[in-house]
Amino acid sequence: DAGGVTISNPCGDDPITAGRFQFRANFGPGDGLVPDGSQMSVRFDNLVLPAHTRGPLGNTLSLVQANLEMLRTLPTGDLTGALEEWRDAQGAVRILQSQMRWGTLDFSGRGGFTLDDQMRPRGSVDALIRGYATTVEAFHAAGRLDDDELRSVNAMLSFLGQVGANTSVGLPVRAGEGLIFVGPASLGTIGPIIPMSLPVN
């Protein structure tokens, strides 16, 4: 449990900061850095992403929280090599429960992810999204949805009887090919969890 956390950006951009960070783990039996079946709880409060300052949701996530389960053992050793070995062995992280509040976007859900060949997260969460209509309008205003896409989303919400600022709707939140989407709307890019050029010890 720590306050005032700063995460350096290996690409040289402004660092990511968090007002508070909490991490708890219950490691499963077996060898390795993180054994198969280990369960973890992660929470960030007031997580600031400078790269999203001009995005439709702003740069501050007031809450990011998840309960996770490790599928396949993450071996010990050089982190880059360990992650590659884990990924190639069909390693994945199961998201047992998650919640995120980012600007007008407020969702909770379950799912899972792994890593692609560039160490970027790839997977999806089946999410219940609250206030989705307001979020859609923000994406349209920022040019992330065109007029036809906006009409399609609003038609879907109307069909489901979900209209107004307090709209709640079930949609996938998915990451792949370096992009992250909420339904049809792109939140932007998502990079490697570690730099590909990280030297091997």
N, C-alpha and C positions, 0 to 999 in steps of 0.2 A: 504494500500500500504506500504510494508515494504521491506527493504534490509537486506542482511546478516542473513537470517532465518536459525535456527537450530532446527531440530525435533528429540527429544530423542527417541531412540529405546527401547521399553519396554523389549525386549529380551536381552538387554545388549550389543548388537553389536554396531559398530560405528554409530554415528548419521547421519541422512540424512540432507543435507544442500541445501540451494537455494540462489542464488545471489540476487533474487528479488521475492517477492510474492505479488500478487494482488487479492483482493476478494471484490466483490460487490454483493449486494442482493436487490431484490424487493419482500418483503414478501407479500404473499396473505392474504386475510381476514380470520379471525377465530382465534381460540385459538391454543395453542401448541407452542413448541419451534420453529418449522418451519412448518407453515400451508400448507395445500394442495394447489398446484398451485404456490407456491413461485418460483421465478426464480433467479438464481445465475450465476455469472461469476467468474471463477477461472483461474489464470495464474501463472505459475512458470517459471522463467528464470534461466538457468544453475543449474538445479536440479541434485544433486550428490547422487547416490545410491551406497554406498561402497560395498554392497554385489555383485554388478555386475562388479567389477573392472576387472575380468578376463573373462567376458562374450563376446560374439561376437560383441556387439555394444558398449562396454565400459561402464563406470559408470556415464557418464554425459549426461543428456537430456537438450539440449540447449533451448528447448521450450516445455512446456506442457500447453495447453490452452483449456478451455471448457466452453460452455454456457449450463446450466442445468435447468431442471424443476422438482420440487418435486411432486411426485404422492402419495397421502395420507399424512396426517399430522404426523409429528414426534412429539410425546407428550413431555411435560416437565417431569422433574424428573431425576432419575439416568440414566446416558447415556446408560449403557449396557441394562437396562430394557426397556428404551424408544426405542432403536434400535430393540430389539427383538419384542416388541409390534408392531412397524411399519412394520417390515418384515413379521410378522405373519398375518398382515392385508392386505397383498399383496402390501405393499409399494415398490416403485421403484423410480429410478431417470432416467428421460428421458434426453438423451444427444442430445441437439438441434444442436450443432455444436462443433467440436473438432479438434485440430491439435496437432501433436507431432513430434518433430525432435529429434531422438536418434541415434547418429552415422550416418550410411548410411541409416537408416530408416526415411522416411518422409511421414507422412500420415495425411489425414483429413477425417472426417466422422461423421455419426449420428448413434444413437442406444440407448441403455439403459442398466441399471444394477439394481440388487437387492443384497441381502446378503444371503449366504447359512447358514446352521445350525452351522457353525463355524465362522460366521461373516466375511467370505471372499467374495469379490465381485464376482458376477456371472451374466454374460450377454454378449452382443456382440455389435460391431460397424461395420456398413457397410462402409468400408474405401476405399478411393482412395490412393493407395500407390505409391509414386514416387521413382525411382531408385531401384525397387524391385529386379532386376537381381543382382545388386551389393550386396544387403542385403542377398540374397540367397547364394551367394558365401561365404560371411562372416560366415553364419550359417553352411555351409558345412565344412569350414576350422576349425570351432570350434567343430565339431563333433555333432552338433545339427540336421543335416540332413545327412543320409547315401547316398551312391552313387546312389542307385535306386530312392530314393526320389528326389535327385538333378536332375536326368535325367527326372523324371516325371514332375517336375516343369518347367524345361527348355523346354520340349516338349509342355507343356501347353502355355508357353509364345510364343513359335514359332508359334503355331497354331493361337494364337490371334494376331500375327504380332507384338508382343511387345518384341523386342530384343535390346540389347545394354545397356549402363550405365544409360540412361535416361528413362528406362522402367517405364511406369505407368500402373497399373492394379488394378481392383476392387476386393477386397478380404475381408472376415470377419476377424476382430480382436476379439477374444473371450476369455472369462475367465470362468473357471469352475473347480471344484474339486481341487482348489488350484493351478491351472496352467493357464498360459496365452499363447495364440497362435496367430501367424500371418500367416494365411493360414495353411499349414502343419507344420510350424516351431515353436518350443516352445521357448518363451523368457525366460522361467524359472518359478519359483514359485511365488505365490502371497499370502501373509498372511492375517490374520484378520486385519480389520481396527482399532480395539481396542483389547487389550489383553483379552482373555476369563476369566482370573483370576482377572480382575479389580474388586476391592471390591465394594459392594453395600453400599450406604450411608443409 
